[in-house]
Amino acid sequence: MLRTLRLALAALAILGLPAAATAKEREVSIGLQAAITSMDPHYHNLSPNNSMMLHVFEPLIKRDDNQKLIPGLATSWKAIDDLTWEFKLRKNVRFHDGSPFTADDVVFTLGRVPNVPNSPSSFATFTKPIVDVKVVDAHTVVFKTANPHVLLPSDLASVMIVSKLHGEKAATTDYNSGKAAIGTGPYKFAEYVPNQRVTLMANYGYWGGEEPWDKVTFKILTNPAARVAALLSGDVQMIETVPTADIGKFAKDPKYSLVDKVSNRVIYVHLNQRTDTPPPFVTGKDGKPLQGNPFKDARVRKALSMAINRDVIADRVMEKRAVPAAQLLPDVFFGTSKKLKPAKHDPEGAKKLLAQAGYPNGFAMTVHGTNNRYINDDKIAQAIAQFYSRIGIDTKVETMPANVYFTRATKGEFGYMLLGWGTESGEQGSSLRSLLATYDAAKGMGVTNRARYSNPELDGLIGQAMSTIDDKKREALIQKAAEIAMNDTALIPIHYEVSTWATMKNHRYTPRTDQYTLAMGLKPAK
């Protein structure tokens, strides 16, 4: 028996595992709030997807937990001139099947990104500025842009590199099945069951160092009570998006640990301005069509913003786990304006603006949103409806699962859309480009502008900022653009989420401003 034990310990030593690390101890389960809509890293630009993709695939440039750019599959990058960038690729990196990572995979990836069929939110905005890619050698790539584009490194941090070998004839279904989901990341694809779970296995020999977990299971627990119950029962060892009502309970229990961070995610409203005719679900109080689209009138948009009491939402609905918003990012981030303040709650002022716009008695509309994507999203929608009823707008609420909602919202099927946006770049210019620039798929502008808001002056400033190399000048341009957009109520910012994770006491997690829940950030507590 003693000889058998020694042989077992020796085997563990050969594998590089501590003797005390049983197979069970090297497995972990994590409860996620939102569903993963695809394992195709270029199909749907959605934070839960992007977070999951980072386990299996990798970008040329990564972001740390504060969104600072750090080397990934590229070890270095530099601007050769205003239109040329050189990237040096990491050597001796292999895909999960053992094939080498080279510049050819980068070229293939950039060609694939804008051509993924039926993408509900394309990654093309990150690749459109690139007009030419030159392979210098197996580990050197040169990118050419049509105009100076200072955000290129940040943009490429949002693009996962896929294998040319496995991706050339692959469709999104091949990534979902795992057939093409061959990346370079610290974990390998094992299983994807939509709306239920994603299972990953450790990539032994990973260039960045092996992870402490042999197996990671991400369980989709969109119901907050179910997520909490899973942690309390030990079914999972960590959950994201701890319900605000349960934070106090976990904080007092020594069996658990809490970490939190103010995020880069703004909860906001897009008002459908695609046509001059009334948008969907917006009518007169009698149910008859209005003469025009009220959301085209800046006075109506401002009234709808003024009617919302952001302090009440932050304090009561979010139980102090949110910060009232004035723009697309908290004002500690690059490109934000100190001049912008959250809209003051002024229901009487809102009524006057509605009357000036020709709606003295208001109108009727439906607030549409998700019920499983953002913190307290359903409750936020209900609170907004109550604020509007007080200014004479007959308001209904309809919420639905995120996978249904985003597809319909992208098609313009709703009038009033409650949404959220996390700015991965860490600067406001990229958010303005995605959310508020005039929609132009060919140029990668306004790709997530579901409202189809359009302002030529704003477009000009965004374009100018994106091509300005000098940081101070670029920031000033972005700030001016933000001020124009917010003063025109191009969208209605409501609040920034404060993200909270809970773990078992014997685990620790490093919180992130991008709200990503990464197995790489979860470690056994020492």
SELO-660321 format. One line per field, with one value per residue (C-alpha): z, y, x; residue in one letter; residue number from 1. Coordinates in pm, whole numbers. Layout:
N
up <- Z, ...
north <- Y, ...
east <- X, ...
residuo <- a, ...
num <- NUM, ...
//
This chain:
526
up <- 0, 91, -241, -426, -250, -337, -703, -706, -556, -807, -1091, -961, -945, -1305, -1410, -1225, -983, -607, -415, -242, -569, -637, -966, -789, -646, -996, -1128, -1088, -1182, -1241, -1256, -1535, -1559, -1936, -2208, -2455, -2795, -2997, -2975, -3304, -3192, -3484, -3485, -3209, -3046, -2704, -2373, -2241, -2570, -2578, -2222, -2300, -2621, -2433, -2280, -2613, -2854, -2817, -2975, -3085, -2791, -2458, -2184, -1814, -1543, -1579, -1959, -2014, -2339, -2288, -2529, -2646, -2963, -3061, -2850, -2975, -3210, -3339, -3587, -3874, -4006, -3988, -4208, -4124, -3820, -3766, -3534, -3417, -3347, -3065, -3168, -3064, -3013, -3119, -3170, -2962, -3235, -3233, -3555, -3540, -3514, -3792, -3977, -4220, -3941, -3876, -4242, -4260, -3943, -4069, -4392, -4209, -3956, -4184, -4372, -4100, -4217, -4008, -3744, -3505, -3400, -3624, -3530, -3864, -3696, -3561, -3897, -4149, -4105, -4235, -4614, -4661, -4469, -4565, -4433, -4392, -4248, -4041, -3731, -3869, -4007, -4141, -4150, -4377, -4300, -4539, -4281, -3961, -3709, -3357, -3218, -3427, -3135, -2922, -3207, -3261, -2891, -2969, -3255, -3172, -3397, -3543, -3721, -4099, -4121, -3938, -4034, -4413, -4477, -4134, -4057, -3722, -3658, -3682, -3403, -3193, -3234, -3147, -3488, -3573, -3219, -3223, -3063, -2889, -2551, -2206, -2235, -2499, -2613, -2468, -2484, -2568, -2477, -2562, -2264, -2032, -2010, -2165, -2061, -2115, -2049, -1968, -2255, -2107, -2239, -2298, -2385, -2107, -1832, -1724, -1530, -1191, -1328, -1534, -1609, -1599, -1632, -1694, -1601, -1747, -1452, -1575, -1279, -994, -721, -900, -928, -556, -468, -679, -484, -147, -230, -360, -710, -833, -666, -807, -946, -1135, -1104, -743, -697, -516, -254, -162, -135, 234, 315, 145, 302, 651, 585, 649, 404, 109, -36, -234, -478, -681, -923, -1098, -1453, -1798, -1872, -1922, -1917, -2175, -2403, -2781, -2937, -3281, -3541, -3851, -4027, -4016, -3947, -3592, -3470, -3355, -3034, -3025, -3083, -2970, -2641, -2838, -3012, -3343, -3541, -3467, -3753, -3727, -3528, -3191, -3130, -3421, -3210, -2973, -2732, -2693, -2643, -2378, -2206, -2187, -2032, -1780, -1668, -1538, -1177, -1198, -826, -739, -981, -843, -477, -471, -779, -786, -406, -438, -678, -965, -1049, -1235, -1589, -1796, -2094, -2225, -1965, -1608, -1628, -1518, -1865, -2167, -2378, -2119, -2044, -1696, -1830, -1867, -1564, -1524, -1644, -1356, -1273, -1378, -1461, -1495, -1732, -1928, -1963, -2097, -2356, -2469, -2507, -2709, -2937, -3000, -2744, -2461, -2358, -2421, -2622, -2565, -2597, -2482, -2304, -2437, -2269, -2150, -1837, -1801, -1932, -1707, -1332, -1238, -1603, -1566, -1255, -1432, -1718, -1472, -1288, -1612, -1708, -1378, -1434, -1778, -1652, -1433, -1736, -1926, -2135, -2121, -2086, -2102, -2037, -2228, -2142, -2285, -2287, -2432, -2722, -2848, -2763, -2931, -3259, -3272, -3154, -3422, -3684, -3549, -3422, -3111, -3056, -2704, -2639, -2298, -2356, -2209, -2353, -2218, -2371, -2419, -2550, -2229, -2420, -2521, -2887, -2975, -2800, -2995, -3315, -3245, -3081, -3231, -3559, -3863, -3956, -4237, -4243, -4525, -4312, -3985, -3836, -3615, -3627, -3295, -3357, -3333, -3320, -3649, -3492, -3738, -3686, -3955, -3710, -3469, -3751, -3853, -3502, -3453, -3783, -3699, -3355, -3496, -3725, -3477, -3346, -3071, -2753, -2612, -2937, -2987, -2636, -2686, -3006, -2836, -2545, -2784, -2973, -2648, -2546, -2879, -2862, -2502, -2536, -2835, -2631, -2903, -2652, -2288, -2044, -1716, -1496, -1482, -1329, -1028, -1083, -793, -785, -500, -446, -195, 72, -62, -398, -498, -803, -954, -1056, -1393, -1523, -1838, -1622, -1778, -1574, -1659, -1523, -1562, -1289, -1047, -826, -523, -215, -40
north <- 0, 240, 164, 236, 571, 667, 576, 792, 1087, 1040, 1044, 1370, 1517, 1416, 1587, 1898, 1878, 1928, 1607, 1751, 1846, 1577, 1573, 1719, 2007, 2097, 2128, 2439, 2547, 2907, 3047, 3298, 3547, 3557, 3297, 3244, 3284, 3125, 2981, 3149, 3432, 3654, 3596, 3815, 4110, 4056, 4079, 3732, 3581, 3788, 3689, 3321, 3340, 3460, 3114, 2933, 3199, 3497, 3841, 3992, 4231, 4158, 4380, 4350, 4377, 4759, 4737, 4840, 4696, 4419, 4174, 3873, 3681, 3989, 4066, 4425, 4675, 5018, 5282, 5306, 5613, 5760, 5481, 5186, 4957, 4675, 4385, 4129, 3794, 3559, 3261, 2897, 2931, 2638, 2588, 2325, 2064, 2125, 2327, 2643, 2993, 3219, 3541, 3348, 3290, 3665, 3740, 3474, 3605, 3964, 3841, 3634, 3893, 4112, 3814, 3605, 3542, 3664, 3831, 4021, 4253, 4243, 4277, 4449, 4788, 4673, 4562, 4806, 5069, 4814, 4827, 4601, 4333, 4238, 3931, 4018, 3679, 3410, 3631, 3985, 4152, 4504, 4669, 4959, 5191, 5430, 5709, 5758, 5526, 5551, 5294, 5009, 4834, 4871, 4751, 4441, 4361, 4282, 4041, 3676, 3498, 3171, 2890, 2920, 2543, 2479, 2795, 2814, 2608, 2649, 2800, 2929, 2587, 2430, 2654, 2577, 2203, 2239, 2117, 2454, 2588, 2533, 2829, 2911, 3001, 2849, 2625, 2386, 2354, 2047, 2114, 2387, 2333, 2653, 2815, 2550, 2524, 2554, 2306, 2366, 2160, 2286, 2347, 2185, 2348, 2681, 2946, 3177, 2917, 2648, 2731, 2579, 2413, 2094, 2142, 2447, 2430, 2753, 2707, 2944, 3055, 3350, 3339, 3534, 3312, 3000, 3150, 3225, 2883, 2715, 2891, 2824, 2453, 2423, 2337, 2624, 2785, 3135, 3344, 3670, 3950, 3882, 4002, 4334, 4200, 3919, 4113, 4190, 3824, 3704, 3985, 3863, 3494, 3383, 3094, 3336, 3622, 3922, 4145, 4434, 4708, 5003, 4881, 5031, 4931, 5198, 5107, 5328, 5374, 5384, 5557, 5421, 5696, 5478, 5639, 5954, 5739, 5623, 5350, 5013, 5010, 5391, 5522, 5780, 5710, 5586, 5330, 5511, 5594, 5921, 6161, 6127, 5979, 6161, 6034, 6242, 6552, 6641, 6793, 6460, 6277, 6527, 6502, 6125, 6164, 6428, 6211, 5938, 5970, 5818, 5862, 5654, 5381, 5377, 5386, 5176, 4958, 4891, 4913, 5151, 4921, 5171, 5524, 5768, 5822, 6136, 5986, 5651, 5597, 5712, 6034, 5871, 5716, 5868, 6099, 6165, 6519, 6672, 6916, 6645, 6569, 6322, 6474, 6629, 6463, 6722, 6578, 6923, 7035, 6712, 6784, 7132, 6996, 6737, 7012, 7225, 6926, 6886, 6617, 6809, 6494, 6257, 5936, 5561, 5333, 5009, 4989, 4683, 4524, 4205, 4011, 3809, 4017, 4317, 4366, 4411, 4480, 4390, 4609, 4900, 4876, 4875, 5179, 5373, 5299, 5445, 5764, 5805, 5751, 6058, 6282, 6161, 5880, 5557, 5301, 4925, 4700, 4390, 4209, 3889, 3669, 3839, 3597, 3686, 4054, 4144, 3981, 4171, 4499, 4479, 4448, 4764, 4585, 4802, 5173, 5223, 4993, 4948, 4827, 4808, 4871, 4791, 4990, 4739, 4998, 5200, 5525, 5700, 5746, 5382, 5386, 5691, 5524, 5205, 5342, 5686, 5731, 5720, 5355, 5252, 4883, 4928, 5167, 4984, 5290, 5283, 4904, 4890, 5205, 5028, 5362, 5478, 5819, 6038, 6365, 6481, 6713, 6424, 6197, 6456, 6485, 6109, 6063, 6342, 6196, 5848, 5987, 6222, 6081, 6338, 6208, 6549, 6669, 6341, 6349, 6705, 6600, 6301, 6518, 6769, 6487, 6344, 6684, 6728, 6379, 6400, 6754, 6633, 6330, 6101, 5826, 5827, 5718, 5588, 5440, 5257, 4912, 4814, 4451, 4206, 3849, 3599, 3298, 3021, 3129, 2897, 3076, 3430, 3633, 3943, 4182, 4355, 4686, 4508, 4279, 3969, 3651, 3463, 3131, 3277, 3529, 3264, 3105, 2878, 3095, 3056
east <- 0, 283, 456, 129, 94, 449, 392, 80, 267, 547, 296, 152, 502, 569, 249, 355, 61, 87, 33, -274, -441, -697, -885, -1187, -985, -868, -1222, -1433, -1785, -1889, -2242, -2304, -2587, -2625, -2639, -2356, -2518, -2237, -1887, -1800, -1569, -1674, -2049, -2194, -2015, -2167, -1983, -2077, -1958, -1640, -1557, -1604, -1403, -1093, -1061, -1037, -913, -680, -640, -311, -334, -497, -636, -560, -825, -822, -836, -475, -337, -82, 89, -111, -37, 162, 465, 497, 338, 430, 318, 567, 388, 36, -105, 119, 142, 388, 302, 555, 390, 471, 681, 638, 263, 50, -319, -495, -443, -67, -49, 167, 27, 161, 89, -132, -382, -395, -461, -732, -900, -919, -1073, -1333, -1453, -1670, -1814, -1979, -2339, -2633, -2418, -2653, -2369, -2064, -1698, -1643, -1614, -1278, -1136, -1287, -1010, -757, -727, -425, -238, 117, 294, 662, 749, 580, 587, 564, 252, 210, -132, -224, -515, -686, -664, -466, -629, -493, -737, -600, -423, -736, -957, -746, -772, -1138, -1065, -997, -749, -875, -697, -687, -652, -978, -1164, -1140, -1452, -1610, -1950, -2072, -2227, -1881, -1757, -2064, -2007, -1640, -1522, -1364, -1324, -949, -774, -448, -600, -542, -849, -980, -1339, -1513, -1888, -2136, -2501, -2694, -2863, -2723, -2345, -2001, -1733, -1363, -1051, -703, -462, -152, 162, -12, 247, 127, 160, -80, -394, -481, -796, -810, -1177, -1402, -1778, -1969, -2333, -2590, -2803, -3003, -3239, -3075, -3224, -3099, -2751, -2740, -2878, -2611, -2335, -2496, -2531, -2176, -2293, -2075, -1774, -1828, -2111, -2109, -2365, -2457, -2817, -2811, -3054, -2811, -2487, -2535, -2601, -2283, -2080, -2172, -2111, -1750, -1789, -1790, -1588, -1711, -1524, -1662, -1563, -1726, -1763, -1735, -2095, -2357, -2724, -2891, -3191, -3197, -3499, -3587, -3540, -3512, -3809, -4017, -4321, -4402, -4168, -4304, -4508, -4545, -4900, -5150, -5322, -5621, -5404, -5418, -5102, -4925, -4861, -4485, -4199, -4183, -3829, -3702, -3773, -3487, -3738, -3916, -3588, -3482, -3819, -3789, -3445, -3555, -3847, -3614, -3501, -3153, -3086, -3390, -3284, -2928, -3031, -3347, -3368, -2993, -2955, -2660, -2476, -2486, -2370, -2602, -2473, -2423, -2237, -2115, -1841, -1767, -1566, -1239, -1202, -1028, -1242, -1511, -1624, -1632, -1892, -2154, -2370, -2658, -2986, -3175, -3506, -3763, -4108, -4268, -3996, -4046, -4419, -4346, -4105, -4361, -4620, -4377, -4316, -4689, -4769, -4942, -5126, -4839, -4870, -4848, -4549, -4392, -4057, -3875, -3575, -3411, -3498, -3177, -2887, -2817, -2834, -3202, -3287, -3656, -3691, -3524, -3774, -4063, -3926, -3881, -4241, -4361, -4162, -4320, -4672, -4619, -4561, -4864, -4715, -4913, -4635, -4631, -4333, -4230, -3908, -3769, -3457, -3151, -3105, -3454, -3436, -3106, -3204, -3531, -3380, -3111, -3387, -3554, -3863, -3893, -3940, -3801, -3503, -3338, -2982, -2634, -2287, -1945, -1660, -1381, -1136, -1154, -1207, -1528, -1441, -1497, -1835, -1946, -1831, -2029, -2344, -2404, -2217, -2444, -2493, -2261, -2177, -1926, -1720, -1780, -1951, -2260, -2270, -2457, -2659, -2992, -3175, -3018, -2961, -2769, -2586, -2336, -2158, -2106, -1986, -1728, -1586, -1574, -1393, -1149, -1080, -1018, -747, -576, -250, -190, -361, -453, -604, -787, -931, -1054, -1231, -1393, -1506, -1663, -1834, -1972, -2105, -2283, -2432, -2549, -2685, -2887, -3002, -2872, -2940, -3048, -2772, -2913, -2640, -2307, -2319, -2110, -2012, -2000, -1869, -1907, -1682, -1644, -1397, -1127, -1131, -1035, -1125, -964, -1248, -1243, -1379, -1500, -1720, -1567, -1584, -1265, -1150, -799, -885, -1010, -746, -742, -704, -371
residuo <- m, l, r, t, l, r, l, a, l, a, a, l, a, i, l, g, l, p, a, a, a, t, a, k, e, r, e, v, s, i, g, l, q, a, a, i, t, s, m, d, p, h, y, h, n, l, s, p, n, n, s, m, m, l, h, v, f, e, p, l, i, k, r, d, d, n, q, k, l, i, p, g, l, a, t, s, w, k, a, i, d, d, l, t, w, e, f, k, l, r, k, n, v, r, f, h, d, g, s, p, f, t, a, d, d, v, v, f, t, l, g, r, v, p, n, v, p, n, s, p, s, s, f, a, t, f, t, k, p, i, v, d, v, k, v, v, d, a, h, t, v, v, f, k, t, a, n, p, h, v, l, l, p, s, d, l, a, s, v, m, i, v, s, k, l, h, g, e, k, a, a, t, t, d, y, n, s, g, k, a, a, i, g, t, g, p, y, k, f, a, e, y, v, p, n, q, r, v, t, l, m, a, n, y, g, y, w, g, g, e, e, p, w, d, k, v, t, f, k, i, l, t, n, p, a, a, r, v, a, a, l, l, s, g, d, v, q, m, i, e, t, v, p, t, a, d, i, g, k, f, a, k, d, p, k, y, s, l, v, d, k, v, s, n, r, v, i, y, v, h, l, n, q, r, t, d, t, p, p, p, f, v, t, g, k, d, g, k, p, l, q, g, n, p, f, k, d, a, r, v, r, k, a, l, s, m, a, i, n, r, d, v, i, a, d, r, v, m, e, k, r, a, v, p, a, a, q, l, l, p, d, v, f, f, g, t, s, k, k, l, k, p, a, k, h, d, p, e, g, a, k, k, l, l, a, q, a, g, y, p, n, g, f, a, m, t, v, h, g, t, n, n, r, y, i, n, d, d, k, i, a, q, a, i, a, q, f, y, s, r, i, g, i, d, t, k, v, e, t, m, p, a, n, v, y, f, t, r, a, t, k, g, e, f, g, y, m, l, l, g, w, g, t, e, s, g, e, q, g, s, s, l, r, s, l, l, a, t, y, d, a, a, k, g, m, g, v, t, n, r, a, r, y, s, n, p, e, l, d, g, l, i, g, q, a, m, s, t, i, d, d, k, k, r, e, a, l, i, q, k, a, a, e, i, a, m, n, d, t, a, l, i, p, i, h, y, e, v, s, t, w, a, t, m, k, n, h, r, y, t, p, r, t, d, q, y, t, l, a, m, g, l, k, p, a, k
num <- 1, 2, 3, 4, 5, 6, 7, 8, 9, 10, 11, 12, 13, 14, 15, 16, 17, 18, 19, 20, 21, 22, 23, 24, 25, 26, 27, 28, 29, 30, 31, 32, 33, 34, 35, 36, 37, 38, 39, 40, 41, 42, 43, 44, 45, 46, 47, 48, 49, 50, 51, 52, 53, 54, 55, 56, 57, 58, 59, 60, 61, 62, 63, 64, 65, 66, 67, 68, 69, 70, 71, 72, 73, 74, 75, 76, 77, 78, 79, 80, 81, 82, 83, 84, 85, 86, 87, 88, 89, 90, 91, 92, 93, 94, 95, 96, 97, 98, 99, 100, 101, 102, 103, 104, 105, 106, 107, 108, 109, 110, 111, 112, 113, 114, 115, 116, 117, 118, 119, 120, 121, 122, 123, 124, 125, 126, 127, 128, 129, 130, 131, 132, 133, 134, 135, 136, 137, 138, 139, 140, 141, 142, 143, 144, 145, 146, 147, 148, 149, 150, 151, 152, 153, 154, 155, 156, 157, 158, 159, 160, 161, 162, 163, 164, 165, 166, 167, 168, 169, 170, 171, 172, 173, 174, 175, 176, 177, 178, 179, 180, 181, 182, 183, 184, 185, 186, 187, 188, 189, 190, 191, 192, 193, 194, 195, 196, 197, 198, 199, 200, 201, 202, 203, 204, 205, 206, 207, 208, 209, 210, 211, 212, 213, 214, 215, 216, 217, 218, 219, 220, 221, 222, 223, 224, 225, 226, 227, 228, 229, 230, 231, 232, 233, 234, 235, 236, 237, 238, 239, 240, 241, 242, 243, 244, 245, 246, 247, 248, 249, 250, 251, 252, 253, 254, 255, 256, 257, 258, 259, 260, 261, 262, 263, 264, 265, 266, 267, 268, 269, 270, 271, 272, 273, 274, 275, 276, 277, 278, 279, 280, 281, 282, 283, 284, 285, 286, 287, 288, 289, 290, 291, 292, 293, 294, 295, 296, 297, 298, 299, 300, 301, 302, 303, 304, 305, 306, 307, 308, 309, 310, 311, 312, 313, 314, 315, 316, 317, 318, 319, 320, 321, 322, 323, 324, 325, 326, 327, 328, 329, 330, 331, 332, 333, 334, 335, 336, 337, 338, 339, 340, 341, 342, 343, 344, 345, 346, 347, 348, 349, 350, 351, 352, 353, 354, 355, 356, 357, 358, 359, 360, 361, 362, 363, 364, 365, 366, 367, 368, 369, 370, 371, 372, 373, 374, 375, 376, 377, 378, 379, 380, 381, 382, 383, 384, 385, 386, 387, 388, 389, 390, 391, 392, 393, 394, 395, 396, 397, 398, 399, 400, 401, 402, 403, 404, 405, 406, 407, 408, 409, 410, 411, 412, 413, 414, 415, 416, 417, 418, 419, 420, 421, 422, 423, 424, 425, 426, 427, 428, 429, 430, 431, 432, 433, 434, 435, 436, 437, 438, 439, 440, 441, 442, 443, 444, 445, 446, 447, 448, 449, 450, 451, 452, 453, 454, 455, 456, 457, 458, 459, 460, 461, 462, 463, 464, 465, 466, 467, 468, 469, 470, 471, 472, 473, 474, 475, 476, 477, 478, 479, 480, 481, 482, 483, 484, 485, 486, 487, 488, 489, 490, 491, 492, 493, 494, 495, 496, 497, 498, 499, 500, 501, 502, 503, 504, 505, 506, 507, 508, 509, 510, 511, 512, 513, 514, 515, 516, 517, 518, 519, 520, 521, 522, 523, 524, 525, 526
//
